[in-house]
């Protein structure tokens, strides 16, 4: 599992593993343009003949409360692991992250499953077995357009993160095989094709890894621009040999990113390594995130792989997570934001 191997590689190296407002030149975002360009929406059409308007994602972009998200085994195809997480956490997660390889079709049933449960889908779209240059040059356009049309047809909101942790070295789209310019060109091209297809239901997430393991790799060259990003989905894990405070783990990255964008942050992937420090790490995550008005929540990587990242790796860890999740700031109805 690439996700597991990536985490393990960074931990073994002693490093810590630690998104789009689609505005055009006319000042309207993609949703507003789509509203004015729906085919068949003539003045003579009856109410029953009018097409359903595209889902408006804007209320989900910077909600008053925090997202409480989870990535869990088998979800959202099967929701058993999510339900178990909710029972242990004492609160239902409202953001369900899962991973999709390049070439996979848009799994509408998975997005629908998550939505029916009360969760917004968060897809980490991983470009394995494809060159970023080929994406940017148009060689993958048919696939991208088909994916976008499926998003539009389902007409449910979805957060989409392309090529996460691009500033790291552990993925084939990372620093060892691709440049910042190649990443931004591919990201922008994908977004432009979605826009062209009228797939405005997407919340675009730019997901760099925290800079701690790669302090010399600057983030600004990897930023696609405010017209292409809704959330900054920073990724950072608490590891026993890494930073032990929220500020130490996320602070250096936040400082860099705030120098070139004011987009809201979401912690797109996090967890705490099993050990004596884990309950304190969990408390630190909740409290550090809650105190920042520009952070809108986090996604917990709830897997037992290589190390036990799950909230129930120990009774005190589970108890602490449940106590912290009881904070009214965390969790809200994404279907009625």
C-alpha positions, 0 to 999 in steps of 0.5 A: 500500500503506497500510503503505508509505504510512504509513511513508513519510509519517512518514519524510518528516515527519521522524518515526519510525515507529516485546497479552488475558487474558480474565478475567471477574468470576468470576475465570476466563479465557475458555479456562477458561470454554470448557473448562467450557461445551463443548456435548455434553461429557456424562458419558456421552460416549465419548472419541471423541465428546468435542469437541476442547478449545480450544487453550490459548494460555497457554503462548505468552503469556510464553515462556522464549525470544524470538519471532523474527518476520517480515512478508514479501511474500506470506506466509503464502499463499506461504512463499517469502519466509519461507524466504528470510528464514530462510536468510539469518537462519540461523534459522526465524522462529516468528511470521509477521505479515500484514495483513488489512483489515476485511471480509476473512474469516478466512483459515484456510488462511493460518493453517494454512500458517504453523502447518505451517511452525512459525510462530504467525500474527500478524494486523494487523486493519486497520479501513479503510472502517469507522467505529470507532463503528459497530463499538462500536455493534454494526453490524458484529456479524455480520461479527465473529461470523463471523470469531470462529467461524472462529477457533474452528473452526480451533482454532489459536492466533493473535495478533490486533492490531486497529487498530494505531498508533491513537495516530498520525495516518496511519491513518483510525482514528488521531487525526485521525478517531477518539478514544481512547474510540472506539478502546477501545470498538470493541476491547472490543466485538470482544473481548467478541464473540469471548469470547461465541463461545468463540473463546479461541484468540486472543492479543490484542495492543494495538499503539500506535506509539512515542510519539516522533513524537507526544509529546503523545498519551498512551497510557493513554486508548487502553488497553482494560484488562488484561482485554482485552490479552495483549501490548503490541505496540509498533511502532517503526522505526530510521530514519536521522534518528531515535533510534539506540539501543533505549532512545531508540526504545522507552524513552519509550513503555515508561515510559508503558505501565509506569505502567498495565500489566505485560503483556509487550511484543512489538515488533510491527513493526520494521526498520532503514532502509538505510544505514551505520547499519543493522548497528549498528541490527540489533545494538542491536535484538537486544541491547536486546530480549534484555536486557529480561525483559518483552520477548518478541521482535520482528517484522521488517518484511522488505520492500523498499518506499520504503526497503529494510527487508530484512535483506539490504539489504547484506552487512554487515546480513545478516551482523549479523542472522545473528550476532545471531539465533544467540543461543539466546534467539531462536526456539523451537518454538511448537507445543511451547512 
